[in-house]
Amino acid sequence: MRRSLTHSATTGLLLGLAITLAAVVAYSWYVTRQISGLRQLQTSITERNRKDSLQLLRIQNNLNEIGLGMRDMLDNVNPIPLLPSGRSFSACAPTSTMPSIASKSWP
């Protein structure tokens, strides 16, 4: 009778160990998938922020060029009349549709 109690206890312990290991493996797989998803999200957000920063730098550069041009026109540094210099601002004029960030090719 003693032998049957040992045999049944061993079977129960092995079954418990198998269930515990299965739970640990399943949880590890789940956590690994979540971390992978977070890495992809972080990469996409970083890339989007980089593109947005580049666009803001371009806008800032354009505004600075417009400001310098307006200052030069008001200071009369160049003997060029005001009308011909207005043509240089036509390239900076706002358009009816803004280009999408996704459609632009970035360096």
Secondary structure per residue as TSV (DSSP state, phi and psi in degrees):
chain	resnum	aa	ss	phi	psi
A	1	M	-	360.0	-32.0
A	2	R	H	-64.2	-36.5
A	3	R	H	-65.7	-38.3
A	4	S	H	-68.5	-32.4
A	5	L	H	-68.5	-39.8
A	6	T	H	-66.3	-41.8
A	7	H	H	-64.3	-42.7
A	8	S	H	-72.0	-33.3
A	9	A	H	-68.8	-39.3
A	10	T	H	-65.4	-42.1
A	11	T	H	-62.6	-43.3
A	12	G	H	-64.6	-41.0
A	13	L	H	-67.0	-40.9
A	14	L	H	-65.7	-38.3
A	15	L	H	-64.9	-42.6
A	16	G	H	-63.0	-40.9
A	17	L	H	-63.8	-42.2
A	18	A	H	-63.8	-42.5
A	19	I	H	-65.6	-41.9
A	20	T	H	-63.4	-44.8
A	21	L	H	-63.6	-39.8
A	22	A	H	-63.1	-40.6
A	23	A	H	-65.4	-41.1
A	24	V	H	-65.9	-42.8
A	25	V	H	-64.5	-43.3
A	26	A	H	-63.8	-42.7
A	27	Y	H	-66.5	-39.9
A	28	S	H	-62.9	-41.9
A	29	W	H	-62.9	-43.2
A	30	Y	H	-61.9	-46.4
A	31	V	H	-65.1	-40.1
A	32	T	H	-61.8	-42.6
A	33	R	H	-64.5	-41.0
A	34	Q	H	-64.6	-42.8
A	35	I	H	-64.9	-40.1
A	36	S	H	-61.7	-43.7
A	37	G	H	-63.1	-39.7
A	38	L	H	-67.1	-36.1
A	39	R	H	-64.5	-42.7
A	40	Q	H	-63.8	-41.7
A	41	L	H	-63.2	-43.3
A	42	Q	H	-62.6	-41.9
A	43	T	H	-63.5	-44.4
A	44	S	H	-67.3	-38.7
A	45	I	H	-67.3	-41.4
A	46	T	H	-62.7	-43.1
A	47	E	H	-64.6	-42.2
A	48	R	H	-64.7	-40.7
A	49	N	H	-65.5	-37.2
A	50	R	H	-63.5	-44.6
A	51	K	H	-64.5	-41.6
A	52	D	H	-64.4	-39.4
A	53	S	H	-64.0	-41.4
A	54	L	H	-63.0	-40.2
A	55	Q	H	-65.4	-40.5
A	56	L	H	-64.6	-37.5
A	57	L	H	-64.8	-39.5
A	58	R	H	-64.8	-42.4
A	59	I	H	-63.3	-43.3
A	60	Q	H	-63.0	-40.9
A	61	N	H	-63.6	-42.5
A	62	N	H	-62.8	-43.4
A	63	L	H	-64.8	-37.2
A	64	N	H	-65.2	-41.8
A	65	E	H	-63.7	-40.2
A	66	I	H	-63.5	-44.5
A	67	G	H	-61.8	-42.7
A	68	L	H	-64.8	-39.6
A	69	G	H	-64.4	-41.3
A	70	M	H	-67.0	-38.8
A	71	R	H	-62.7	-43.7
A	72	D	H	-63.5	-37.2
A	73	M	H	-67.0	-39.3
A	74	L	H	-76.2	-31.9
A	75	D	H	-80.1	-9.2
A	76	N	T	56.3	39.6
A	77	V	-	-66.7	-44.0
A	78	N	S	-96.4	139.4
A	79	P	-	-77.4	11.6
A	80	I	S	-74.3	134.1
A	81	P	-	-64.0	163.9
A	82	L	H	-66.6	-36.7
A	83	L	H	-62.6	-48.3
A	84	P	H	-64.0	-31.6
A	85	S	H	-72.7	-16.2
A	86	G	H	-64.9	-24.7
A	87	R	G	-65.3	-30.4
A	88	S	G	-67.8	-22.8
A	89	F	G	-85.8	-11.1
A	90	S	G	-65.5	-28.7
A	91	A	G	-70.4	-25.0
A	92	C	G	-94.1	-0.3
A	93	A	S	-65.0	142.9
A	94	P	-	-67.2	144.8
A	95	T	-	-100.0	166.1
A	96	S	S	-71.2	-28.6
A	97	T	S	-125.2	134.6
A	98	M	-	-83.2	136.5
A	99	P	-	-69.6	144.4
A	100	S	-	-75.8	145.8
A	101	I	T	-63.7	-38.4
A	102	A	T	-66.5	-28.4
A	103	S	T	-84.0	-14.4
A	104	K	S	-79.4	148.0
A	105	S	-	-99.2	125.7
A	106	W	-	-104.2	147.8
A	107	P	-	-69.4	360.0
